[in-house]
Amino acid sequence: MALDEVTRESIEALLNAHSVLLFMKGTPARPQCGFSAATVNILDMLVSEYETVDVLADATLREGIKTYGQWPTIPQLYVNGELIGGCDVITELFESGELFDLLGLKPPAHTVPKITFSDTAAAAVRHALDQQPDEISLHVRTDACWRTHLEFAPTKAHEIRADANGITMLMDPSTAERANGLFVDLVETLQESGFSFENPNAPPAVKQMDVSTLNANIEAGESIYLFDVRGPDERAKAQIKAAVPFDEAAERRIETLPKDTPLVFHCHGGGRSQVVAERYRFRGFMNVYNLAGGIDAWSLQVDPKVSRY
């Protein structure tokens, strides 16, 4: 099948725009095939940000990407414009450690972490393990966004073994590096019980800053970097004077700042800015704030001259 020029240009535009790009079936939250799900799970373990394209949403693109890379199946992972391969290749590269180099990451040390289970959590895990076949083990997963969960699955060759409270658990090297000091507890609610995780290695959570505090800090002349993540159309309607647009220049500026610099992000109501704030939290910034209520709250509580929309 020949690749038409429009489809080629569309694919190359995507590759030029994103350094880590996965063509998959579905989305990371809702993968539509097991191979796509497995590849997403691996990427989540390694990087906090990557772009995906749902090929099921565009039949032309779905067939076109197969022709473009001369690779007959989906998913397909590209790094810096180069095709790495599909699920089987990505799995092999992950288990061998080569995927770290391809993504520009330092391979983790194969060290055994110290993990602690509360007595109630350990009892719940032991009870669940008793219901599993002999070939199934407990696995701990902590991904690049510091989300931790427990799962029951077969043993894999590359995994590291750790013991705690009479429980044996397995994990990949990235999890082992992130999970040292992890405390696992069992939390009971009116509806259900579930595990909670306290990880001393995780970056501090994004904090919420109310508009009156922001205003007081600005008036006191404190050094605050306030970024407006809205687009030009919204900024034309209303602005906080101290804010600067969150554009490519702002992104470059942030990367030069010390990791303890206070960063505040705002949008219209606080949703979009929370997403951007989380991104910088995962990049290692320690004092990241989301402006609660956004510019709408600023107009209502601080400066009524700022238009509401």
C-alpha positions in Angstrom: 0.0 0.0 0.0 1.4 3.3 -1.1 1.5 6.2 1.5 -0.2 9.4 0.2 1.7 12.6 0.8 -1.0 14.1 3.1 -0.8 11.2 5.5 3.0 11.2 5.4 3.1 14.9 6.3 0.7 14.3 9.1 2.8 11.5 10.6 6.0 13.5 10.3 4.4 16.5 11.9 3.5 14.3 14.9 7.0 12.8 15.1 8.6 16.3 14.9 6.3 17.6 17.7 6.8 14.8 20.2 10.1 13.1 21.3 8.3 10.1 22.7 5.3 9.1 20.7 3.2 5.9 20.9 0.8 5.0 18.1 -1.7 2.7 19.9 -5.2 1.3 20.0 -7.2 3.4 22.4 -5.8 5.8 25.0 -3.5 5.2 28.0 -6.5 5.4 30.3 -8.5 3.1 28.1 -6.3 0.9 25.9 -8.3 -1.2 23.3 -5.9 -4.1 23.0 -3.6 -6.0 25.4 -0.4 -5.1 23.5 -1.2 -1.4 23.7 -2.0 -1.8 27.4 1.3 -3.6 28.0 3.3 -1.0 26.2 1.6 1.8 28.1 2.4 0.1 31.4 6.1 0.0 30.5 6.2 3.6 29.4 4.4 4.6 32.6 7.1 3.0 34.6 9.8 5.0 32.9 8.6 8.5 31.9 6.0 10.9 33.3 5.2 12.4 29.9 4.8 11.0 26.5 2.3 11.5 23.7 0.0 8.9 22.2 -2.1 8.7 19.1 -5.3 6.5 19.0 -5.1 4.9 15.6 -8.7 3.5 16.0 -9.9 7.1 15.6 -8.4 7.5 12.1 -8.4 4.5 9.7 -6.1 6.3 7.2 -3.5 7.0 9.9 -3.9 3.4 11.2 -2.9 2.0 7.9 -0.5 4.8 7.0 1.7 4.4 10.1 2.2 0.7 9.2 3.4 1.7 5.7 5.5 4.6 7.0 7.6 2.5 9.4 7.3 -0.7 7.5 6.0 -2.3 10.7 2.8 -4.3 10.3 1.3 -4.1 13.8 0.1 -1.7 16.4 1.3 -0.4 18.9 4.4 1.4 17.6 6.8 3.4 19.7 8.9 6.2 18.2 11.6 8.0 20.1 13.1 11.2 18.6 11.5 10.3 15.2 13.0 6.8 15.1 10.8 3.7 15.2 11.7 1.5 18.2 9.2 -1.3 17.6 6.1 -2.9 18.9 5.1 -4.5 22.2 7.4 -7.5 22.1 10.4 -5.4 21.2 9.6 -2.8 23.9 9.2 -5.5 26.5 12.6 -7.1 25.5 14.3 -3.7 25.6 12.8 -2.9 29.0 13.8 -6.2 30.5 17.4 -5.9 29.1 17.7 -2.3 30.2 18.3 -1.0 26.7 15.1 1.0 26.7 16.5 3.3 29.4 19.3 4.4 27.1 16.9 4.9 24.2 14.8 7.2 26.3 17.8 9.1 27.6 17.4 7.7 31.1 19.9 6.4 33.7 19.3 2.7 34.3 18.3 2.0 37.9 20.6 0.1 40.2 19.4 -3.4 41.0 19.1 -2.8 44.8 16.6 -4.4 47.1 14.3 -1.8 48.7 13.0 -1.7 52.2 9.2 -1.9 52.2 7.0 -2.1 55.2 3.4 -3.4 55.5 1.2 -2.6 58.4 -0.1 -5.6 60.2 -3.6 -5.2 58.7 -2.2 -4.7 55.2 0.0 -7.8 55.6 -2.9 -9.9 56.8 -5.0 -8.8 53.8 -2.2 -9.6 51.3 -1.6 -13.0 52.8 -5.3 -13.8 52.6 -5.4 -12.7 49.0 -2.2 -14.8 48.2 -3.8 -17.9 49.7 -6.5 -17.6 47.0 -3.9 -17.5 44.1 -2.4 -20.4 42.1 1.2 -21.3 43.0 2.7 -19.7 39.9 1.2 -16.3 40.8 3.2 -13.8 43.0 2.6 -10.4 44.5 4.0 -7.5 42.5 4.6 -3.9 43.5 4.5 -1.3 40.8 5.5 2.4 41.3 5.4 4.2 38.0 7.2 7.4 36.8 4.2 9.5 38.2 4.7 7.9 41.6 1.4 5.9 41.4 1.8 2.7 43.4 -0.4 -0.4 43.2 -0.2 -4.1 44.1 -1.1 -6.8 41.6 -1.0 -10.6 41.3 0.8 -11.9 38.3 3.4 -14.5 37.1 7.0 -14.0 37.9 9.2 -12.3 35.3 13.0 -12.8 34.9 14.1 -9.2 35.4 12.3 -8.6 38.7 13.8 -7.9 42.1 12.6 -9.8 45.2 12.0 -8.2 48.5 10.5 -9.5 51.8 8.4 -7.7 54.4 6.2 -8.8 57.2 6.4 -12.4 56.0 5.4 -11.4 52.5 7.5 -11.9 49.4 7.0 -9.3 46.6 8.5 -8.8 43.2 9.1 -5.6 41.3 10.9 -4.2 38.3 14.2 -2.3 38.9 12.6 1.1 38.4 10.0 0.4 41.1 12.8 -1.0 43.4 14.6 2.3 43.1 11.5 4.4 43.7 10.0 2.2 46.5 12.8 2.2 49.1 11.1 3.3 52.4 7.5 2.6 51.0 4.9 2.0 53.7 1.7 0.1 52.8 -1.4 0.3 54.9 -5.0 -0.9 54.6 -7.6 1.8 54.7 -11.2 1.0 55.6 -14.1 3.2 54.4 -17.9 2.8 54.6 -18.0 1.3 51.1 -14.8 -0.7 50.8 -11.2 -1.3 51.9 -8.1 -0.5 49.9 -4.4 -0.1 50.2 -2.7 3.3 50.8 0.9 4.1 50.1 3.3 6.5 51.8 6.5 7.0 49.7 9.2 9.3 51.1 10.8 9.5 47.7 7.8 11.0 45.9 8.0 14.7 45.1 5.8 16.9 47.3 2.2 17.2 46.2 1.1 20.2 44.2 -0.2 22.7 46.7 -3.3 24.9 46.3 -2.8 28.6 46.7 -5.9 30.8 47.3 -6.1 34.1 45.4 -5.9 36.2 48.6 -2.6 34.6 49.5 -1.3 35.1 46.0 -2.3 38.8 46.1 -0.6 39.3 49.5 2.6 37.7 48.2 2.6 39.9 45.1 1.9 43.1 47.2 4.7 42.1 49.6 7.1 41.9 46.6 7.9 38.3 47.1 9.6 36.5 44.3 6.9 34.4 42.6 6.8 32.9 39.2 3.1 33.1 38.1 2.2 31.4 34.8 -1.0 31.7 32.8 -1.6 28.4 31.0 -4.6 29.7 29.1 -4.5 30.4 25.3 -4.2 33.8 23.7 -8.0 34.2 23.2 -8.7 33.8 26.9 -5.8 36.0 27.9 -7.3 38.7 25.6 -10.5 38.6 27.7 -8.9 38.9 31.2 -5.4 38.8 32.8 -3.7 38.9 36.1 -1.1 41.6 35.7 1.7 39.6 37.4 1.2 36.5 35.3 3.2 35.7 32.2 2.0 33.4 29.4 3.0 29.8 29.7 4.6 29.5 26.3 7.8 28.0 24.9 9.9 30.9 26.3 8.3 30.3 29.8 9.1 26.6 29.6 12.7 27.3 28.7 12.9 29.8 31.6 11.5 27.4 34.1 14.0 24.7 33.2 16.8 27.1 34.3 15.4 27.8 37.7 16.4 26.0 40.9 14.2 23.1 41.8 13.0 24.8 45.0 11.7 27.9 43.2 8.0 28.6 43.9 6.0 28.1 40.7 2.3 29.1 40.5 0.1 28.1 37.6 -3.3 29.5 36.8 -6.1 29.1 34.3 -9.8 30.0 34.2 -11.0 27.8 37.1 -8.0 25.7 38.2 -8.4 22.5 36.2 -5.9 23.0 33.3 -3.3 24.6 35.6 -3.4 21.6 37.9 -2.4 19.4 35.0 0.6 21.7 34.2 1.5 22.0 37.8 1.6 18.2 38.2 3.9 18.0 35.2 6.5 20.2 36.9 6.1 18.3 40.2 7.2 15.1 38.3 10.1 17.0 36.9 11.5 17.5 40.4 10.2 21.0 41.4 9.6 21.1 45.1 7.3 24.1 45.5 4.6 23.9 42.9 1.3 25.6 43.4 -2.1 25.6 41.5 -4.1 28.8 41.9 -7.4 27.6 43.4 -10.4 28.9 41.4 -8.1 30.5 38.8 -8.6 33.9 37.3 -12.4 33.6 38.0 -11.7 33.5 41.7 -9.3 36.4 41.3 -11.9 38.5 39.7 -14.5 37.7 42.4 -12.3 38.0 45.5 -9.3 40.3 44.6 -9.8 42.5 41.6 -13.4 43.0 40.3 -12.0 45.1 37.4 -10.7 41.8 35.8 -13.5 40.7 33.5 -15.3 37.4 34.1 -16.2 35.1 31.2 
